[in-house]
């Protein structure tokens, strides 16, 4: 009986081992399972639709107190426990569990950071349309149901074309409808500047209203001593008012301007005050005159808008308009006066205009143009390329008028179509 006792004990130990595995193996199995779960949760290379290979079954030799006996086969990682050697950490290359399907977001999504708000969820496109008010929807439906001719885009404001503003050197300018006063283009139109000889339109208008054509004008030393431009009046001679007015408007004569001023008001200073009052009555509210010629003077100023309004008013005077259209005029004493307004030769539709230049004012101009039953007034101040600026502004003004006319015709046609329907 004693001879079989070790065999019985060995059999009993084997049964106990099979029922209760060795604690070291249990710890290894738990470690492998936990790390395998973490690896499955953090992996980003796995593609949907592919299955992992099943775990490999291996037979593990079990160490007992009395020797080594083969145990039963178990589903364990492909790593054997060797008797007498320390156990190494199990490899994580093989998992003993089947892959688990998860609906969670990919592991690449960064976890929310503490102390920061999560990013705002973008609003779907449908949510924006839901905020449309019934009134807005009604207007849109009404606009969509209108004929195509009625939906012609309204003309844009004159200041909506910045390329025109950048293409001219003038520091201030305005393009105005001569009949209605509508502004077609503006660039600092109320910026006060020295007007130079453009202010002579006020001098000439006062002279036309105050003097007769054959009235005799004497010339003082002060008038004869004016700088150019001038027609070189002589103090020993007498001149007709008609000749001097033409010299002011066409040849921009400074000496003729002062001679007329002294004849009408007694002195140039008194005449300058009369010019300021007259300019305000004719629509120029920001104009102050100090000289009859427009030569640079302290406190003298005008604006592009004022010049345009003054010229609109003056061109309604038949005698003034007739003189401004002349390219050449001969005086009663045999002198030929040439108009300084080169637009009469260069630009289509030029009716009349007045030029000006001083170092302080730079180049200035105001004039009227007519094409296709449309008339515009253009005034520019502080220009370095006056004739180029003028050509661009004139073309722009008539193009703007044409666009407005087309839009108006389209709107009228749509209105008639709507009434018939």
C-alpha positions, 0 to 999 in steps of 0.5 A: 500500500505504501508503494502506491502512496506516491502515485496516489498523491501524484494523481491527487495533485494533478487533479487539484492543479487541473481544477485550480491553475497555478497562480502565476499562470492566472496572473499572466493570463489576466495581464495578457487579457487586459493588455489585449483589450487596450490594444484593441481599443487603441488600434487605428490600423484595423480595417472594417470587414477584415477578421483577425486570425484565431488564437493558436492553441498550444500544449503547455507543460505544467511543473509540479512538485514531484516532476513534469506531467503533461496536462490537458490542452488549453487555449493559451497564448503561444508561449510556454512556461519552462520549468526552472526559468523565470517567467518573461512578460507575455508577448502581445502579438497574439490575442486569445480573444476573438475581435470585438465589434465596436461602434465607438469613434476611431481612436484617432479622435483626441479626448476632450481637453479639460477647461476647454469647450468642445468645438461648436457643431456646424449648423446644417444648411436646412437650419438656416433656411428655416429662419426665413421669415414668411414676409421674406419668402413671399417677396422672393416668390413674388420676384421669381414670378415676375417676367425676366425683363422686370428683374433687370438689375438696377444701376449701381451707384456712381461710387460703386466703380472704384476702378474709375476713381483710380484711373484719374489723377484728379483729387476731386471730380464730379459728373452730373446730369445737366438737366436734373443735377443727378450725380453720376460720379463723385470723387471728393466733390466737396473738397475745397480747393483753389479754382484757378481760371475756372472761376472766370465763368462767374466774372463773365456771367456778371459782366454779361448781366451788367454791361452792354456789348458796345460799352467802353472799358478803360484799362488801369495800371493794375489791370494791365499788370496782371500776369499771363495768361493775358491779351496784353491790354494797353492803358492808353486804349479803350476796349469794348465790353464784348471783346473783353468778355470773349477774352475772359471766356476763350483766352482766359485773359487775367488783364481783361478780367480785372478791367471788367471788374473795375468797370462794374464794381470800382475795384477788384476787391469789391467785385470779388465780394459780388462774385461770392454773393452771385455764386451762392445765388447760382448754387455754389454754397462753398465758393469764396472769391478773392480775385476776378481772375482766379489767381491764387489768393488766401481764402479763395476756394471752390469745389467740384460740385460748386463749379458744376452747378455754376456751369449748369446755370451759366449754360442756360444763358444763351449769350454765355453758351454761344460764346463758349462754343466758339473755337476762334473769335476775332475782336473788333480791333483785329486780334484773333482769340483762340479757345483754350478748351481743347475738348472742342477738338478732342472729345465728341459732344463737347459743347463748351468748357473753361480751363484753369491752372496755377501751381497751387490749384494744379489743372482744373476744368469744368465743361458740358457735353451732349450725346444722343439727347443726353447732356452731362457736366464734368468738373475736375480739380487738382488734376495732373493729367487733365485731358486724359481724366476728362476723356475717361469721365465723359465716357463714363458719364454717357455710359452711365446714362445709357445703362440707366435708360436701358434699365428704365425701358426694361422696367417700363416694359415689364410693367406693361406686361404685368398689366396685360397679364 
